[in-house]
Amino acid sequence: QVRIVESGGGLVQPGGSLRLSCAASGIIISNYVMDWYRQAPGKQREFIASATLGGGINYADSVKGRFTCSRDNAKSTVYLQMNSLKPEDTAVYLCNAWRGGEDYWGRGTQVTVSS
């Protein structure tokens, strides 16, 4: 059984930092593309970052230079380091593992940026 579990969210002031984790079980994450998305109330799900099979990382323009995505295949975990947070970063952050016809999602972790 595949499980994807995000953690690390919380309330942070503008300009602050958080580090999110995405722990996967039931799959070998080195065989999957691992993506981060976010969804704010009333808005569509938004792509944030992708850790590719080749080791590269791609980012959405909205977070480039502020967020850093990394993967630790040995720990079966993907991280999202978020710096210089803004109120518009407030959302549920979701992790996605996919390859071919397989697509697995976690339930997300809430990030709220507010003073």
C-alpha positions in Angstrom: 0.0 0.0 0.0 1.3 3.4 -1.0 1.2 6.2 1.5 2.3 9.8 0.9 2.3 12.0 4.1 3.1 15.7 4.2 4.2 17.4 7.4 5.8 20.6 8.6 3.1 23.2 7.9 2.0 25.8 10.4 1.5 29.5 11.0 4.4 31.8 10.2 4.9 35.5 9.9 5.6 37.2 6.5 9.3 36.8 5.8 9.6 33.7 7.8 10.6 30.1 6.8 9.2 26.6 7.0 10.4 23.3 5.9 7.9 20.8 4.6 8.5 17.1 4.4 6.9 14.5 2.2 7.4 10.9 3.4 6.6 8.1 1.0 6.1 4.4 1.8 5.2 1.5 -0.4 7.2 2.9 -3.3 10.9 3.5 -4.1 10.9 7.3 -4.6 14.0 7.2 -6.8 11.8 5.6 -9.5 9.2 8.5 -9.3 9.0 12.1 -10.1 8.2 13.9 -6.8 6.2 17.1 -7.1 4.9 19.7 -4.7 1.6 21.5 -5.4 -0.4 23.9 -3.4 -4.1 24.8 -3.3 -5.5 28.0 -1.7 -9.3 28.3 -0.9 -11.2 29.1 -4.1 -8.2 28.7 -6.3 -7.0 26.0 -8.7 -4.2 23.6 -7.6 -0.9 25.2 -8.5 2.4 23.5 -9.4 5.3 24.5 -7.1 8.3 22.3 -7.7 9.3 19.0 -9.2 12.2 16.7 -8.3 12.8 14.8 -11.6 14.2 11.3 -12.1 17.4 12.8 -13.4 18.1 14.7 -10.3 17.1 18.1 -11.6 14.6 20.4 -9.8 12.1 22.6 -11.6 10.2 25.5 -9.9 7.2 27.7 -10.6 8.2 31.3 -11.3 6.1 32.3 -8.2 8.5 30.5 -5.8 11.8 30.6 -7.7 14.6 31.9 -5.5 12.6 31.5 -2.3 11.7 27.8 -2.2 14.2 24.9 -2.5 13.1 21.3 -3.2 15.3 18.4 -2.4 14.9 14.6 -2.2 16.6 12.1 0.1 16.0 8.7 -1.6 17.5 6.8 1.2 15.0 8.3 3.6 12.2 8.1 1.0 11.5 11.7 1.8 11.2 14.9 -0.3 11.6 18.3 1.3 10.4 21.8 0.5 12.4 24.6 2.2 10.4 27.8 2.0 12.0 31.1 2.8 10.8 34.7 2.5 7.2 33.6 2.9 4.5 35.9 1.8 0.8 36.0 2.7 0.0 34.8 -0.8 1.9 31.5 -0.1 -1.0 30.6 2.3 -2.4 27.2 1.0 -2.5 23.5 1.6 0.7 22.1 0.3 0.4 18.6 -1.4 3.0 16.1 -2.4 2.6 14.0 -5.6 4.6 10.9 -6.7 4.0 9.8 -10.3 5.4 7.8 -13.1 3.7 6.3 -16.1 0.2 5.3 -15.1 0.8 5.7 -11.4 -0.1 8.8 -9.5 -0.2 9.1 -5.7 -1.2 12.1 -3.6 -0.9 13.0 0.1 -3.6 14.8 2.0 -1.5 17.9 2.4 -0.3 20.2 5.1 -1.6 23.7 5.8 0.7 26.7 5.6 -0.6 30.0 6.8 1.5 33.2 6.4 0.0 36.0 8.5 1.1 38.6 11.0 
